[in-house]
Amino acid sequence: TPAESRIDLGDILLEPSTGALRGTVYLPDGVTPVGEGVRVVVHPIGSGGGEAPAIPDYDVETDEQGSFELPLVPAGRFTLTADTGVPSADVRAKTLAEMDTEMLVTDGLRRIPNVRLYGQAGCAVSRCGLVTADIRLQDVAGVHVRVVDSDGTTPVPFAEVTLHTGSTLDAAEEVQFLRQTSDENGEIDFFPVIEGQF
């Protein structure tokens, strides 16, 4: 009978398996908060360093102080990626000289740099824990290339040039650096190029 097959296991204590995550996104100077509307993606990392099975990415936007908060995230390791997004055409830098990653410009309702910036940080959230993980946006610069012949001085006009960065954050920008053609003086500018190796 059903009554005879019951087993009393006593009380079962269920512990929450979530924690909280918060932080601030800073401009490349590492001091100035970026402000409102910067997207932060929280990507779970599995125990072996790969994808965490069945745990989705979370994303949130920063507030006016550049802060973000996720009050409930599963316990585990995460990569946080901040992205200012592409500025609208009316405020976006169109030349190397126009790039300014320390000044915020108005883009609709947001105040953002006039170039797209990215940043990344890692963290581990424990059960019932609160983790603060700040993100510094990486700076950008321009790269001026002059293609010369094997003599080291004669310019090579209309040469095909490709620039690759050492970062995986700027893949969207790097597409525009593929198979570009130098001018009649063998010169070409690439920007914005994320800080680091290229």
PyMOL CGO cylinders between C-alpha atoms (Angstrom):
from pymol import cmd
from pymol.cgo import CYLINDER

trace = [
    CYLINDER, 0.00, 0.00, 0.00, 1.16, 3.57, -0.51, 0.3, 1, 1, 1, 1, 1, 1,
    CYLINDER, 1.16, 3.57, -0.51, 1.42, 4.22, 3.22, 0.3, 1, 1, 1, 1, 1, 1,
    CYLINDER, 1.42, 4.22, 3.22, 3.87, 1.36, 3.61, 0.3, 1, 1, 1, 1, 1, 1,
    CYLINDER, 3.87, 1.36, 3.61, 6.26, 2.69, 0.90, 0.3, 1, 1, 1, 1, 1, 1,
    CYLINDER, 6.26, 2.69, 0.90, 6.79, 6.13, 2.45, 0.3, 1, 1, 1, 1, 1, 1,
    CYLINDER, 6.79, 6.13, 2.45, 10.18, 7.01, 3.82, 0.3, 1, 1, 1, 1, 1, 1,
    CYLINDER, 10.18, 7.01, 3.82, 10.65, 9.96, 6.15, 0.3, 1, 1, 1, 1, 1, 1,
    CYLINDER, 10.65, 9.96, 6.15, 13.81, 11.85, 5.17, 0.3, 1, 1, 1, 1, 1, 1,
    CYLINDER, 13.81, 11.85, 5.17, 13.36, 14.51, 7.80, 0.3, 1, 1, 1, 1, 1, 1,
    CYLINDER, 13.36, 14.51, 7.80, 13.73, 18.18, 7.01, 0.3, 1, 1, 1, 1, 1, 1,
    CYLINDER, 13.73, 18.18, 7.01, 15.42, 19.15, 3.76, 0.3, 1, 1, 1, 1, 1, 1,
    CYLINDER, 15.42, 19.15, 3.76, 17.20, 22.47, 3.73, 0.3, 1, 1, 1, 1, 1, 1,
    CYLINDER, 17.20, 22.47, 3.73, 17.26, 24.21, 0.36, 0.3, 1, 1, 1, 1, 1, 1,
    CYLINDER, 17.26, 24.21, 0.36, 20.03, 26.78, 0.02, 0.3, 1, 1, 1, 1, 1, 1,
    CYLINDER, 20.03, 26.78, 0.02, 19.74, 29.51, -2.56, 0.3, 1, 1, 1, 1, 1, 1,
    CYLINDER, 19.74, 29.51, -2.56, 22.17, 29.09, -5.44, 0.3, 1, 1, 1, 1, 1, 1,
    CYLINDER, 22.17, 29.09, -5.44, 22.16, 32.72, -6.47, 0.3, 1, 1, 1, 1, 1, 1,
    CYLINDER, 22.16, 32.72, -6.47, 24.10, 35.82, -5.61, 0.3, 1, 1, 1, 1, 1, 1,
    CYLINDER, 24.10, 35.82, -5.61, 24.15, 39.45, -6.68, 0.3, 1, 1, 1, 1, 1, 1,
    CYLINDER, 24.15, 39.45, -6.68, 26.47, 41.37, -8.98, 0.3, 1, 1, 1, 1, 1, 1,
    CYLINDER, 26.47, 41.37, -8.98, 27.05, 45.08, -9.29, 0.3, 1, 1, 1, 1, 1, 1,
    CYLINDER, 27.05, 45.08, -9.29, 29.67, 47.45, -10.60, 0.3, 1, 1, 1, 1, 1, 1,
    CYLINDER, 29.67, 47.45, -10.60, 30.49, 50.65, -12.43, 0.3, 1, 1, 1, 1, 1, 1,
    CYLINDER, 30.49, 50.65, -12.43, 31.72, 51.15, -15.99, 0.3, 1, 1, 1, 1, 1, 1,
    CYLINDER, 31.72, 51.15, -15.99, 34.53, 53.70, -16.25, 0.3, 1, 1, 1, 1, 1, 1,
    CYLINDER, 34.53, 53.70, -16.25, 35.99, 55.64, -19.17, 0.3, 1, 1, 1, 1, 1, 1,
    CYLINDER, 35.99, 55.64, -19.17, 39.53, 54.67, -20.22, 0.3, 1, 1, 1, 1, 1, 1,
    CYLINDER, 39.53, 54.67, -20.22, 40.97, 56.98, -17.53, 0.3, 1, 1, 1, 1, 1, 1,
    CYLINDER, 40.97, 56.98, -17.53, 39.68, 54.46, -14.95, 0.3, 1, 1, 1, 1, 1, 1,
    CYLINDER, 39.68, 54.46, -14.95, 38.20, 57.27, -12.83, 0.3, 1, 1, 1, 1, 1, 1,
    CYLINDER, 38.20, 57.27, -12.83, 35.29, 58.84, -14.71, 0.3, 1, 1, 1, 1, 1, 1,
    CYLINDER, 35.29, 58.84, -14.71, 32.03, 56.85, -14.75, 0.3, 1, 1, 1, 1, 1, 1,
    CYLINDER, 32.03, 56.85, -14.75, 30.70, 56.48, -18.29, 0.3, 1, 1, 1, 1, 1, 1,
    CYLINDER, 30.70, 56.48, -18.29, 27.11, 57.43, -17.56, 0.3, 1, 1, 1, 1, 1, 1,
    CYLINDER, 27.11, 57.43, -17.56, 23.78, 56.05, -18.68, 0.3, 1, 1, 1, 1, 1, 1,
    CYLINDER, 23.78, 56.05, -18.68, 22.92, 53.53, -21.37, 0.3, 1, 1, 1, 1, 1, 1,
    CYLINDER, 22.92, 53.53, -21.37, 26.09, 51.44, -21.70, 0.3, 1, 1, 1, 1, 1, 1,
    CYLINDER, 26.09, 51.44, -21.70, 25.24, 47.78, -22.25, 0.3, 1, 1, 1, 1, 1, 1,
    CYLINDER, 25.24, 47.78, -22.25, 26.86, 45.25, -19.91, 0.3, 1, 1, 1, 1, 1, 1,
    CYLINDER, 26.86, 45.25, -19.91, 26.61, 41.57, -20.88, 0.3, 1, 1, 1, 1, 1, 1,
    CYLINDER, 26.61, 41.57, -20.88, 27.21, 39.00, -18.16, 0.3, 1, 1, 1, 1, 1, 1,
    CYLINDER, 27.21, 39.00, -18.16, 28.36, 35.74, -19.74, 0.3, 1, 1, 1, 1, 1, 1,
    CYLINDER, 28.36, 35.74, -19.74, 28.52, 32.56, -17.59, 0.3, 1, 1, 1, 1, 1, 1,
    CYLINDER, 28.52, 32.56, -17.59, 31.73, 30.51, -17.76, 0.3, 1, 1, 1, 1, 1, 1,
    CYLINDER, 31.73, 30.51, -17.76, 31.60, 26.74, -17.18, 0.3, 1, 1, 1, 1, 1, 1,
    CYLINDER, 31.60, 26.74, -17.18, 33.82, 24.97, -14.65, 0.3, 1, 1, 1, 1, 1, 1,
    CYLINDER, 33.82, 24.97, -14.65, 36.25, 23.96, -17.40, 0.3, 1, 1, 1, 1, 1, 1,
    CYLINDER, 36.25, 23.96, -17.40, 36.54, 27.53, -18.70, 0.3, 1, 1, 1, 1, 1, 1,
    CYLINDER, 36.54, 27.53, -18.70, 34.09, 27.04, -21.58, 0.3, 1, 1, 1, 1, 1, 1,
    CYLINDER, 34.09, 27.04, -21.58, 30.41, 27.74, -21.90, 0.3, 1, 1, 1, 1, 1, 1,
    CYLINDER, 30.41, 27.74, -21.90, 28.26, 27.20, -18.82, 0.3, 1, 1, 1, 1, 1, 1,
    CYLINDER, 28.26, 27.20, -18.82, 25.58, 24.68, -19.84, 0.3, 1, 1, 1, 1, 1, 1,
    CYLINDER, 25.58, 24.68, -19.84, 21.99, 25.97, -19.93, 0.3, 1, 1, 1, 1, 1, 1,
    CYLINDER, 21.99, 25.97, -19.93, 22.78, 29.33, -18.30, 0.3, 1, 1, 1, 1, 1, 1,
    CYLINDER, 22.78, 29.33, -18.30, 21.89, 32.28, -20.54, 0.3, 1, 1, 1, 1, 1, 1,
    CYLINDER, 21.89, 32.28, -20.54, 23.73, 35.56, -20.87, 0.3, 1, 1, 1, 1, 1, 1,
    CYLINDER, 23.73, 35.56, -20.87, 22.31, 38.43, -18.88, 0.3, 1, 1, 1, 1, 1, 1,
    CYLINDER, 22.31, 38.43, -18.88, 22.46, 42.01, -19.98, 0.3, 1, 1, 1, 1, 1, 1,
    CYLINDER, 22.46, 42.01, -19.98, 21.75, 45.26, -18.24, 0.3, 1, 1, 1, 1, 1, 1,
    CYLINDER, 21.75, 45.26, -18.24, 22.35, 48.95, -18.96, 0.3, 1, 1, 1, 1, 1, 1,
    CYLINDER, 22.35, 48.95, -18.96, 24.21, 51.38, -16.77, 0.3, 1, 1, 1, 1, 1, 1,
    CYLINDER, 24.21, 51.38, -16.77, 22.40, 54.16, -14.93, 0.3, 1, 1, 1, 1, 1, 1,
    CYLINDER, 22.40, 54.16, -14.93, 23.30, 57.88, -14.88, 0.3, 1, 1, 1, 1, 1, 1,
    CYLINDER, 23.30, 57.88, -14.88, 26.28, 57.18, -12.60, 0.3, 1, 1, 1, 1, 1, 1,
    CYLINDER, 26.28, 57.18, -12.60, 27.60, 54.42, -14.89, 0.3, 1, 1, 1, 1, 1, 1,
    CYLINDER, 27.60, 54.42, -14.89, 26.53, 51.75, -12.37, 0.3, 1, 1, 1, 1, 1, 1,
    CYLINDER, 26.53, 51.75, -12.37, 24.82, 48.44, -13.07, 0.3, 1, 1, 1, 1, 1, 1,
    CYLINDER, 24.82, 48.44, -13.07, 23.28, 45.80, -10.86, 0.3, 1, 1, 1, 1, 1, 1,
    CYLINDER, 23.28, 45.80, -10.86, 21.93, 42.30, -11.25, 0.3, 1, 1, 1, 1, 1, 1,
    CYLINDER, 21.93, 42.30, -11.25, 20.30, 41.29, -7.95, 0.3, 1, 1, 1, 1, 1, 1,
    CYLINDER, 20.30, 41.29, -7.95, 19.88, 37.60, -8.89, 0.3, 1, 1, 1, 1, 1, 1,
    CYLINDER, 19.88, 37.60, -8.89, 22.53, 35.69, -10.83, 0.3, 1, 1, 1, 1, 1, 1,
    CYLINDER, 22.53, 35.69, -10.83, 23.37, 32.03, -10.46, 0.3, 1, 1, 1, 1, 1, 1,
    CYLINDER, 23.37, 32.03, -10.46, 26.47, 31.30, -8.44, 0.3, 1, 1, 1, 1, 1, 1,
    CYLINDER, 26.47, 31.30, -8.44, 29.46, 30.75, -10.69, 0.3, 1, 1, 1, 1, 1, 1,
    CYLINDER, 29.46, 30.75, -10.69, 32.13, 32.45, -12.80, 0.3, 1, 1, 1, 1, 1, 1,
    CYLINDER, 32.13, 32.45, -12.80, 31.32, 35.19, -15.29, 0.3, 1, 1, 1, 1, 1, 1,
    CYLINDER, 31.32, 35.19, -15.29, 32.85, 37.42, -17.94, 0.3, 1, 1, 1, 1, 1, 1,
    CYLINDER, 32.85, 37.42, -17.94, 31.39, 40.92, -18.03, 0.3, 1, 1, 1, 1, 1, 1,
    CYLINDER, 31.39, 40.92, -18.03, 31.63, 42.90, -21.28, 0.3, 1, 1, 1, 1, 1, 1,
    CYLINDER, 31.63, 42.90, -21.28, 30.69, 46.58, -21.54, 0.3, 1, 1, 1, 1, 1, 1,
    CYLINDER, 30.69, 46.58, -21.54, 29.92, 48.18, -24.91, 0.3, 1, 1, 1, 1, 1, 1,
    CYLINDER, 29.92, 48.18, -24.91, 29.06, 51.85, -25.44, 0.3, 1, 1, 1, 1, 1, 1,
    CYLINDER, 29.06, 51.85, -25.44, 27.53, 51.02, -28.81, 0.3, 1, 1, 1, 1, 1, 1,
    CYLINDER, 27.53, 51.02, -28.81, 28.05, 52.84, -32.07, 0.3, 1, 1, 1, 1, 1, 1,
    CYLINDER, 28.05, 52.84, -32.07, 27.56, 56.60, -31.69, 0.3, 1, 1, 1, 1, 1, 1,
    CYLINDER, 27.56, 56.60, -31.69, 25.05, 58.14, -34.07, 0.3, 1, 1, 1, 1, 1, 1,
    CYLINDER, 25.05, 58.14, -34.07, 26.49, 59.61, -37.26, 0.3, 1, 1, 1, 1, 1, 1,
    CYLINDER, 26.49, 59.61, -37.26, 26.06, 63.21, -36.08, 0.3, 1, 1, 1, 1, 1, 1,
    CYLINDER, 26.06, 63.21, -36.08, 28.41, 62.73, -33.08, 0.3, 1, 1, 1, 1, 1, 1,
    CYLINDER, 28.41, 62.73, -33.08, 30.69, 59.90, -34.27, 0.3, 1, 1, 1, 1, 1, 1,
    CYLINDER, 30.69, 59.90, -34.27, 34.36, 60.79, -34.90, 0.3, 1, 1, 1, 1, 1, 1,
    CYLINDER, 34.36, 60.79, -34.90, 35.06, 60.85, -38.62, 0.3, 1, 1, 1, 1, 1, 1,
    CYLINDER, 35.06, 60.85, -38.62, 38.83, 61.47, -38.43, 0.3, 1, 1, 1, 1, 1, 1,
    CYLINDER, 38.83, 61.47, -38.43, 41.71, 60.55, -36.14, 0.3, 1, 1, 1, 1, 1, 1,
    CYLINDER, 41.71, 60.55, -36.14, 41.83, 64.12, -34.85, 0.3, 1, 1, 1, 1, 1, 1,
    CYLINDER, 41.83, 64.12, -34.85, 38.14, 64.02, -33.81, 0.3, 1, 1, 1, 1, 1, 1,
    CYLINDER, 38.14, 64.02, -33.81, 38.47, 60.93, -31.58, 0.3, 1, 1, 1, 1, 1, 1,
    CYLINDER, 38.47, 60.93, -31.58, 38.01, 61.76, -27.89, 0.3, 1, 1, 1, 1, 1, 1,
    CYLINDER, 38.01, 61.76, -27.89, 37.48, 58.99, -25.36, 0.3, 1, 1, 1, 1, 1, 1,
    CYLINDER, 37.48, 58.99, -25.36, 37.53, 61.30, -22.33, 0.3, 1, 1, 1, 1, 1, 1,
    CYLINDER, 37.53, 61.30, -22.33, 34.70, 63.63, -23.34, 0.3, 1, 1, 1, 1, 1, 1,
    CYLINDER, 34.70, 63.63, -23.34, 31.11, 62.50, -23.43, 0.3, 1, 1, 1, 1, 1, 1,
    CYLINDER, 31.11, 62.50, -23.43, 28.85, 63.74, -26.21, 0.3, 1, 1, 1, 1, 1, 1,
    CYLINDER, 28.85, 63.74, -26.21, 25.08, 63.68, -26.34, 0.3, 1, 1, 1, 1, 1, 1,
    CYLINDER, 25.08, 63.68, -26.34, 23.70, 60.91, -28.56, 0.3, 1, 1, 1, 1, 1, 1,
    CYLINDER, 23.70, 60.91, -28.56, 19.92, 61.12, -28.23, 0.3, 1, 1, 1, 1, 1, 1,
    CYLINDER, 19.92, 61.12, -28.23, 19.27, 60.61, -24.52, 0.3, 1, 1, 1, 1, 1, 1,
    CYLINDER, 19.27, 60.61, -24.52, 22.71, 59.12, -23.76, 0.3, 1, 1, 1, 1, 1, 1,
    CYLINDER, 22.71, 59.12, -23.76, 26.05, 60.77, -23.06, 0.3, 1, 1, 1, 1, 1, 1,
    CYLINDER, 26.05, 60.77, -23.06, 28.75, 58.58, -24.60, 0.3, 1, 1, 1, 1, 1, 1,
    CYLINDER, 28.75, 58.58, -24.60, 32.24, 58.89, -26.15, 0.3, 1, 1, 1, 1, 1, 1,
    CYLINDER, 32.24, 58.89, -26.15, 32.32, 59.78, -29.87, 0.3, 1, 1, 1, 1, 1, 1,
    CYLINDER, 32.32, 59.78, -29.87, 33.83, 56.38, -30.68, 0.3, 1, 1, 1, 1, 1, 1,
    CYLINDER, 33.83, 56.38, -30.68, 32.69, 52.88, -29.74, 0.3, 1, 1, 1, 1, 1, 1,
    CYLINDER, 32.69, 52.88, -29.74, 34.47, 51.57, -26.64, 0.3, 1, 1, 1, 1, 1, 1,
    CYLINDER, 34.47, 51.57, -26.64, 34.59, 48.14, -25.02, 0.3, 1, 1, 1, 1, 1, 1,
    CYLINDER, 34.59, 48.14, -25.02, 35.74, 46.82, -21.67, 0.3, 1, 1, 1, 1, 1, 1,
    CYLINDER, 35.74, 46.82, -21.67, 35.86, 43.45, -19.99, 0.3, 1, 1, 1, 1, 1, 1,
    CYLINDER, 35.86, 43.45, -19.99, 36.23, 42.03, -16.48, 0.3, 1, 1, 1, 1, 1, 1,
    CYLINDER, 36.23, 42.03, -16.48, 35.83, 38.66, -14.82, 0.3, 1, 1, 1, 1, 1, 1,
    CYLINDER, 35.83, 38.66, -14.82, 34.29, 37.68, -11.51, 0.3, 1, 1, 1, 1, 1, 1,
    CYLINDER, 34.29, 37.68, -11.51, 33.00, 34.78, -9.45, 0.3, 1, 1, 1, 1, 1, 1,
    CYLINDER, 33.00, 34.78, -9.45, 29.67, 35.02, -7.64, 0.3, 1, 1, 1, 1, 1, 1,
    CYLINDER, 29.67, 35.02, -7.64, 29.18, 32.84, -4.56, 0.3, 1, 1, 1, 1, 1, 1,
    CYLINDER, 29.18, 32.84, -4.56, 25.85, 31.67, -3.19, 0.3, 1, 1, 1, 1, 1, 1,
    CYLINDER, 25.85, 31.67, -3.19, 24.18, 34.51, -1.27, 0.3, 1, 1, 1, 1, 1, 1,
    CYLINDER, 24.18, 34.51, -1.27, 27.21, 36.69, -2.06, 0.3, 1, 1, 1, 1, 1, 1,
    CYLINDER, 27.21, 36.69, -2.06, 27.42, 40.21, -3.43, 0.3, 1, 1, 1, 1, 1, 1,
    CYLINDER, 27.42, 40.21, -3.43, 30.25, 40.86, -5.89, 0.3, 1, 1, 1, 1, 1, 1,
    CYLINDER, 30.25, 40.86, -5.89, 31.38, 44.26, -7.13, 0.3, 1, 1, 1, 1, 1, 1,
    CYLINDER, 31.38, 44.26, -7.13, 33.04, 44.04, -10.54, 0.3, 1, 1, 1, 1, 1, 1,
    CYLINDER, 33.04, 44.04, -10.54, 34.02, 47.35, -12.10, 0.3, 1, 1, 1, 1, 1, 1,
    CYLINDER, 34.02, 47.35, -12.10, 34.86, 47.59, -15.80, 0.3, 1, 1, 1, 1, 1, 1,
    CYLINDER, 34.86, 47.59, -15.80, 37.33, 50.03, -17.38, 0.3, 1, 1, 1, 1, 1, 1,
    CYLINDER, 37.33, 50.03, -17.38, 36.60, 50.72, -21.03, 0.3, 1, 1, 1, 1, 1, 1,
    CYLINDER, 36.60, 50.72, -21.03, 39.69, 50.19, -23.15, 0.3, 1, 1, 1, 1, 1, 1,
    CYLINDER, 39.69, 50.19, -23.15, 41.08, 53.23, -24.88, 0.3, 1, 1, 1, 1, 1, 1,
    CYLINDER, 41.08, 53.23, -24.88, 41.38, 53.55, -28.65, 0.3, 1, 1, 1, 1, 1, 1,
    CYLINDER, 41.38, 53.55, -28.65, 43.79, 55.29, -30.97, 0.3, 1, 1, 1, 1, 1, 1,
    CYLINDER, 43.79, 55.29, -30.97, 44.51, 55.58, -34.64, 0.3, 1, 1, 1, 1, 1, 1,
    CYLINDER, 44.51, 55.58, -34.64, 47.17, 53.76, -36.63, 0.3, 1, 1, 1, 1, 1, 1,
    CYLINDER, 47.17, 53.76, -36.63, 48.76, 55.53, -39.58, 0.3, 1, 1, 1, 1, 1, 1,
    CYLINDER, 48.76, 55.53, -39.58, 50.32, 53.10, -42.09, 0.3, 1, 1, 1, 1, 1, 1,
    CYLINDER, 50.32, 53.10, -42.09, 52.71, 54.03, -44.88, 0.3, 1, 1, 1, 1, 1, 1,
    CYLINDER, 52.71, 54.03, -44.88, 53.47, 51.22, -47.31, 0.3, 1, 1, 1, 1, 1, 1,
    CYLINDER, 53.47, 51.22, -47.31, 56.94, 51.45, -48.89, 0.3, 1, 1, 1, 1, 1, 1,
    CYLINDER, 56.94, 51.45, -48.89, 58.84, 49.39, -51.44, 0.3, 1, 1, 1, 1, 1, 1,
    CYLINDER, 58.84, 49.39, -51.44, 61.74, 47.11, -50.48, 0.3, 1, 1, 1, 1, 1, 1,
    CYLINDER, 61.74, 47.11, -50.48, 64.11, 50.12, -50.70, 0.3, 1, 1, 1, 1, 1, 1,
    CYLINDER, 64.11, 50.12, -50.70, 62.45, 51.44, -47.54, 0.3, 1, 1, 1, 1, 1, 1,
    CYLINDER, 62.45, 51.44, -47.54, 61.51, 54.84, -48.97, 0.3, 1, 1, 1, 1, 1, 1,
    CYLINDER, 61.51, 54.84, -48.97, 59.52, 54.57, -52.22, 0.3, 1, 1, 1, 1, 1, 1,
    CYLINDER, 59.52, 54.57, -52.22, 55.76, 54.66, -51.42, 0.3, 1, 1, 1, 1, 1, 1,
    CYLINDER, 55.76, 54.66, -51.42, 53.58, 51.87, -52.80, 0.3, 1, 1, 1, 1, 1, 1,
    CYLINDER, 53.58, 51.87, -52.80, 50.35, 53.47, -54.00, 0.3, 1, 1, 1, 1, 1, 1,
    CYLINDER, 50.35, 53.47, -54.00, 47.01, 51.69, -53.71, 0.3, 1, 1, 1, 1, 1, 1,
    CYLINDER, 47.01, 51.69, -53.71, 48.41, 48.79, -51.67, 0.3, 1, 1, 1, 1, 1, 1,
    CYLINDER, 48.41, 48.79, -51.67, 45.98, 46.43, -49.97, 0.3, 1, 1, 1, 1, 1, 1,
    CYLINDER, 45.98, 46.43, -49.97, 46.37, 46.59, -46.18, 0.3, 1, 1, 1, 1, 1, 1,
    CYLINDER, 46.37, 46.59, -46.18, 44.63, 44.65, -43.39, 0.3, 1, 1, 1, 1, 1, 1,
    CYLINDER, 44.63, 44.65, -43.39, 44.92, 45.40, -39.67, 0.3, 1, 1, 1, 1, 1, 1,
    CYLINDER, 44.92, 45.40, -39.67, 44.08, 42.83, -36.98, 0.3, 1, 1, 1, 1, 1, 1,
    CYLINDER, 44.08, 42.83, -36.98, 43.98, 43.67, -33.29, 0.3, 1, 1, 1, 1, 1, 1,
    CYLINDER, 43.98, 43.67, -33.29, 44.90, 41.32, -30.46, 0.3, 1, 1, 1, 1, 1, 1,
    CYLINDER, 44.90, 41.32, -30.46, 41.46, 41.80, -28.91, 0.3, 1, 1, 1, 1, 1, 1,
    CYLINDER, 41.46, 41.80, -28.91, 38.28, 39.81, -29.47, 0.3, 1, 1, 1, 1, 1, 1,
    CYLINDER, 38.28, 39.81, -29.47, 36.12, 42.66, -28.14, 0.3, 1, 1, 1, 1, 1, 1,
    CYLINDER, 36.12, 42.66, -28.14, 36.28, 44.80, -31.26, 0.3, 1, 1, 1, 1, 1, 1,
    CYLINDER, 36.28, 44.80, -31.26, 35.34, 42.22, -33.89, 0.3, 1, 1, 1, 1, 1, 1,
    CYLINDER, 35.34, 42.22, -33.89, 32.59, 44.49, -35.26, 0.3, 1, 1, 1, 1, 1, 1,
    CYLINDER, 32.59, 44.49, -35.26, 35.08, 47.32, -35.84, 0.3, 1, 1, 1, 1, 1, 1,
    CYLINDER, 35.08, 47.32, -35.84, 37.82, 45.07, -37.15, 0.3, 1, 1, 1, 1, 1, 1,
    CYLINDER, 37.82, 45.07, -37.15, 35.69, 44.13, -40.17, 0.3, 1, 1, 1, 1, 1, 1,
    CYLINDER, 35.69, 44.13, -40.17, 36.25, 47.63, -41.53, 0.3, 1, 1, 1, 1, 1, 1,
    CYLINDER, 36.25, 47.63, -41.53, 40.04, 47.09, -41.30, 0.3, 1, 1, 1, 1, 1, 1,
    CYLINDER, 40.04, 47.09, -41.30, 40.05, 44.19, -43.79, 0.3, 1, 1, 1, 1, 1, 1,
    CYLINDER, 40.05, 44.19, -43.79, 41.51, 44.63, -47.28, 0.3, 1, 1, 1, 1, 1, 1,
    CYLINDER, 41.51, 44.63, -47.28, 41.68, 48.43, -47.25, 0.3, 1, 1, 1, 1, 1, 1,
    CYLINDER, 41.68, 48.43, -47.25, 43.50, 50.32, -50.00, 0.3, 1, 1, 1, 1, 1, 1,
    CYLINDER, 43.50, 50.32, -50.00, 46.19, 52.89, -49.30, 0.3, 1, 1, 1, 1, 1, 1,
    CYLINDER, 46.19, 52.89, -49.30, 46.14, 56.24, -51.12, 0.3, 1, 1, 1, 1, 1, 1,
    CYLINDER, 46.14, 56.24, -51.12, 48.42, 57.41, -53.95, 0.3, 1, 1, 1, 1, 1, 1,
    CYLINDER, 48.42, 57.41, -53.95, 51.17, 58.02, -51.35, 0.3, 1, 1, 1, 1, 1, 1,
    CYLINDER, 51.17, 58.02, -51.35, 50.89, 54.49, -49.92, 0.3, 1, 1, 1, 1, 1, 1,
    CYLINDER, 50.89, 54.49, -49.92, 49.23, 55.85, -46.75, 0.3, 1, 1, 1, 1, 1, 1,
    CYLINDER, 49.23, 55.85, -46.75, 46.10, 54.80, -44.86, 0.3, 1, 1, 1, 1, 1, 1,
    CYLINDER, 46.10, 54.80, -44.86, 44.66, 55.50, -41.40, 0.3, 1, 1, 1, 1, 1, 1,
    CYLINDER, 44.66, 55.50, -41.40, 42.84, 52.93, -39.26, 0.3, 1, 1, 1, 1, 1, 1,
    CYLINDER, 42.84, 52.93, -39.26, 40.63, 54.06, -36.37, 0.3, 1, 1, 1, 1, 1, 1,
    CYLINDER, 40.63, 54.06, -36.37, 39.38, 53.45, -33.80, 0.3, 1, 1, 1, 1, 1, 1,
    CYLINDER, 39.38, 53.45, -33.80, 41.91, 50.72, -32.91, 0.3, 1, 1, 1, 1, 1, 1,
    CYLINDER, 41.91, 50.72, -32.91, 41.45, 49.22, -29.43, 0.3, 1, 1, 1, 1, 1, 1,
    CYLINDER, 41.45, 49.22, -29.43, 44.40, 49.44, -27.05, 0.3, 1, 1, 1, 1, 1, 1,
    CYLINDER, 44.40, 49.44, -27.05, 46.79, 46.50, -27.07, 0.3, 1, 1, 1, 1, 1, 1,
    CYLINDER, 46.79, 46.50, -27.07, 48.67, 44.59, -29.72, 0.3, 1, 1, 1, 1, 1, 1,
    CYLINDER, 48.67, 44.59, -29.72, 47.81, 44.71, -33.40, 0.3, 1, 1, 1, 1, 1, 1,
]
cmd.load_cgo(trace, "trace")
